[in-house]
Amino acid sequence: MWEEKLKVYDQLVAKCSRFERKGKTMPYTSANGYMFSLFNKDCEIGIRFSKDVQEEYIKAFNSSIYKSYGAVMKGYVLIPDSMLNDLDNVAKYLNESYDYVMTLEPK
């Protein structure tokens, strides 16, 4: 199950040419010193947005705040499995997340 879902995450990230997946045991993407997507041990994908956008997308996606290893990930939205049938669409959100972290003060 984990390997199959990881392939989906890798396919998603591969659709975005400005960054690449990092991490072996905890796959993620980062830019400007900030992680902006994460694949957790529960085979869930989370994408980071600004607070306002996070609240909007939680409602729009009929989703929730993203948790990883029991911790609430600030600014992250859980991407429902139902959305993973259209990776081109989810890639738009991942690119939007990248654009967001690039506006933050570099770490």
Phi, psi and chi 1 to 4 in degrees:
 res  aa     phi    psi   chi1   chi2   chi3   chi4
   1 MET       -  -49.0  169.6   73.6  163.2      -
   2 TRP   -61.3  -45.1 -163.8   85.3      -      -
   3 GLU   -62.9  -41.6  -68.0  -67.8  -30.2      -
   4 GLU   -63.8  -45.7  -69.7  171.7   28.7      -
   5 LYS   -70.0  -33.2 -160.6   78.6  175.4  -82.0
   6 LEU   -62.7  -37.7  178.1   60.3      -      -
   7 LYS   -60.4  -39.6  -75.4  179.7 -173.8  172.0
   8 VAL   -63.4  -44.7  172.6      -      -      -
   9 TYR   -61.2  -43.8 -179.9   67.0      -      -
  10 ASP   -62.6  -40.7  -76.1  -19.1      -      -
  11 GLN   -63.1  -40.2  -70.4  168.8   -5.0      -
  12 LEU   -60.6  -51.9  170.3   62.9      -      -
  13 VAL   -63.4  -35.6  174.4      -      -      -
  14 ALA   -63.9  -21.8      -      -      -      -
  15 LYS   -75.7   -9.0  -69.2 -175.6  173.0  -69.7
  16 CYS  -113.4  111.7  -54.0      -      -      -
  17 SER   -82.7  -10.6   61.4      -      -      -
  18 ARG   -87.0   -6.3  -61.6 -179.8  -67.1  167.3
  19 PHE  -154.7  170.3   50.1   85.6      -      -
  20 GLU  -136.0  164.2   56.5 -170.7   40.5      -
  21 ARG   -73.4  142.7 -173.0 -160.3   21.5  118.6
  22 LYS  -123.7  171.7  -59.4  175.6 -177.6  176.7
  23 GLY    81.3  135.3      -      -      -      -
  24 LYS   -95.8  -53.0  -71.6 -169.4 -173.2 -119.0
  25 THR   -90.0  -23.4   57.5      -      -      -
  26 MET  -130.8   85.0 -170.7 -179.8   89.6      -
  27 PRO   -62.2  138.6  -22.1   33.6      -      -
  28 TYR  -158.9  170.7   67.5   97.3      -      -
  29 THR  -123.2  148.9   58.4      -      -      -
  30 SER  -149.1  155.6   69.5      -      -      -
  31 ALA  -158.8  147.9      -      -      -      -
  32 ASN    61.2   20.0 -150.8   24.8      -      -
  33 GLY    88.3    7.5      -      -      -      -
  34 TYR  -125.3  135.3  -62.0   90.6      -      -
  35 MET   -73.0  143.6  -77.0 -163.9  -39.6      -
  36 PHE  -133.9   -3.5   61.1   93.8      -      -
  37 SER  -150.1  156.3   79.6      -      -      -
  38 LEU  -152.1  144.1 -168.8   56.6      -      -
  39 PHE  -118.2  113.4 -179.4   76.9      -      -
  40 ASN   -94.6  177.4   68.3   17.5      -      -
  41 LYS   -66.6  -16.8   66.4  178.9  168.6  113.4
  42 ASP   -89.8   12.0  -64.3  -39.1      -      -
  43 CYS    64.4   34.1  -58.8      -      -      -
  44 GLU  -110.5  143.8  -62.3  169.3  -32.6      -
  45 ILE  -105.4  131.6  -63.2  170.7      -      -
  46 GLY  -122.7  141.0      -      -      -      -
  47 ILE  -125.4  138.9  -61.1  178.2      -      -
  48 ARG   -93.7  138.2 -177.7  179.9 -175.5  175.3
  49 PHE  -139.6  171.2  -58.6   98.1      -      -
  50 SER   -64.2  162.4   67.9      -      -      -
  51 LYS   -57.2  -45.9 -178.5  147.7 -176.9   60.7
  52 ASP   -62.0  -45.9  -67.7  -17.4      -      -
  53 VAL   -67.2  -38.3  172.6      -      -      -
  54 GLN   -56.3  -49.0  176.5 -165.4   29.6      -
  55 GLU   -62.7  -41.2  -68.9  170.3    4.3      -
  56 GLU   -62.0  -45.8  175.0 -172.3  -28.1      -
  57 TYR   -73.9  -30.6  -75.6  167.6      -      -
  58 ILE   -58.9  -43.1  -75.6  173.2      -      -
  59 LYS   -69.5  -49.4  -70.7  177.0 -172.1  161.2
  60 ALA   -61.1  -38.4      -      -      -      -
  61 PHE   -87.3   -4.2  -59.6  166.7      -      -
  62 ASN    52.6   51.9 -166.3   22.7      -      -
  63 SER  -124.1 -151.8 -170.8      -      -      -
  64 SER  -153.3  176.7   63.1      -      -      -
  65 ILE   -65.3  146.0  -69.2  172.0      -      -
  66 TYR   -88.7  137.2 -178.8   74.0      -      -
  67 LYS  -122.8  143.6  -65.2  179.6 -177.2  173.0
  68 SER  -135.2  127.5 -176.0      -      -      -
  69 TYR    52.2   39.3  -65.1   89.7      -      -
  70 GLY    81.5   -6.3      -      -      -      -
  71 ALA   -99.9  137.4      -      -      -      -
  72 VAL   -72.8  126.8  171.1      -      -      -
  73 MET   -93.0  109.8  -60.4  -61.0  -70.5      -
  74 LYS   -58.9  124.2 -172.6  177.3  174.7 -176.8
  75 GLY    86.5   -6.1      -      -      -      -
  76 TYR   -91.3  145.8  -78.0   76.1      -      -
  77 VAL  -115.2  134.0  174.6      -      -      -
  78 LEU   -72.4  125.3  172.5   64.9      -      -
  79 ILE   -87.0  113.8  -56.9  -57.6      -      -
  80 PRO   -63.5  147.2  -16.0   26.7      -      -
  81 ASP   -55.5  -33.8  -76.1  -13.2      -      -
  82 SER   -60.4  -27.7   60.1      -      -      -
  83 MET   -77.6  -18.8  -70.9 -179.7   66.8      -
  84 LEU   -74.9   -3.3  -60.4  177.5      -      -
  85 ASN   -75.9  -14.6  -64.5  -33.1      -      -
  86 ASP  -129.7   78.6 -174.7   -4.6      -      -
  87 LEU   -65.6  -27.7  -70.1 -177.3      -      -
  88 ASP   -61.6  -41.2  -71.5  -25.2      -      -
  89 ASN   -66.0  -46.6 -175.5   50.2      -      -
  90 VAL   -64.6  -33.3  179.8      -      -      -
  91 ALA   -61.3  -31.8      -      -      -      -
  92 LYS   -61.9  -41.8  -68.2  176.2 -168.5  170.5
  93 TYR   -69.1  -37.2  -65.7  110.7      -      -
  94 LEU   -65.6  -41.2 -171.8   54.4      -      -
  95 ASN   -65.2  -37.3  -84.7  -53.3      -      -
  96 GLU   -62.4  -39.4  179.7 -176.9  -26.0      -
  97 SER   -64.6  -43.3  179.6      -      -      -
  98 TYR   -57.9  -47.4  171.0   81.9      -      -
  99 ASP   -58.8  -39.3  -68.8  -21.3      -      -
 100 TYR   -62.4  -51.2  165.3   64.3      -      -
 101 VAL   -66.5  -24.2  -64.1      -      -      -
 102 MET   -71.7  -15.5  -68.1  -54.2  -72.7      -
 103 THR   -86.3  -12.4   68.7      -      -      -
 104 LEU   -79.9  155.8  -58.1  174.4      -      -
 105 GLU   -60.6  126.3 -169.5   69.6   31.7      -
 106 PRO   -58.1  144.2  -19.7   29.2      -      -
 107 LYS   -89.3      -  -79.5 -170.4  171.6 -178.5
